């Protein structure tokens, strides 16, 4: 039965991935003919990090050695305070939490990590190294390595995938959970199987494209990471409130220019290899028992806003506190840090 499922998955996914691959290759050829190969594939030299990445006001850089990997993190606030652990998504790194690092250091020891494969953390070479079980284990072991038994766990995008799973599989280490613009696996499956689910599948086109070897990495890197800049700052999907500067974008280009995109994209490759997207694992049905806040920017171009309430209904005991921020993009913690931080503080002080 397992082999049959894998065969069926291959038959369905391969044509979709190839379709998007052909479209991307056509675009690459057009760009090369129009601009020349040097302009398309060349990248600006960035030997030094931009000043914003060396801002001491954001915290202290450190490393922790876990079972399989060394993780890089930035920490601020006294070690005697409760732990707030911030877990970024794609395509991001610890710097996406700069506004929260400053905001919560008075009340917490705030730690923003580079997940495995990102930034200055180790990059295992195998696709299987990015299985959700390993990502969850990283967080569980990290909490202990930092000297804590529990934490306030905060995740965005892929960081949300990880933190949902941590709260489901290891509830003993999560005091409170905050997830931003990321559904539970069960909510995603329910929506995409529903009558109105095709709109979400269309938005998820990149997940299928990412199953191809090397081509996604080439495409994201073309024209000096132009696609990355458009995702972060473009009119359609990017931060809309003026809270992201060109120097901030340079920080992302500098970081991904060093670590590359293969490891981050391997998250998606392993997800498709290990999970039947239409039948989530048994753990996906577990309800989160701790107090949970879901924050969602309603202009997310990758995820339907209705996934927020659906995640609350399907996977949180008694339901989560759900806050929809109008006009905010997928990168809600950077786009509207004022409102995000306000909702977080109210939730953490149990005033919601």
Helices and strands as residue ranges (DSSP letters): H 2-35, H 37-41, G 51-54, G 56-58, E 60-65, E 70-76, E 82-87, G 94-97, H 98-104, E 108-113, G 127-130, H 132-145, E 151-156, H 158-169, G 171-173, E 174-180, H 185-193, H 198-203, H 205-209, H 215-233, H 246-259, H 262-274, G 282-285, E 291-297, H 306-315, E 321-325, H 332-335, H 337-348
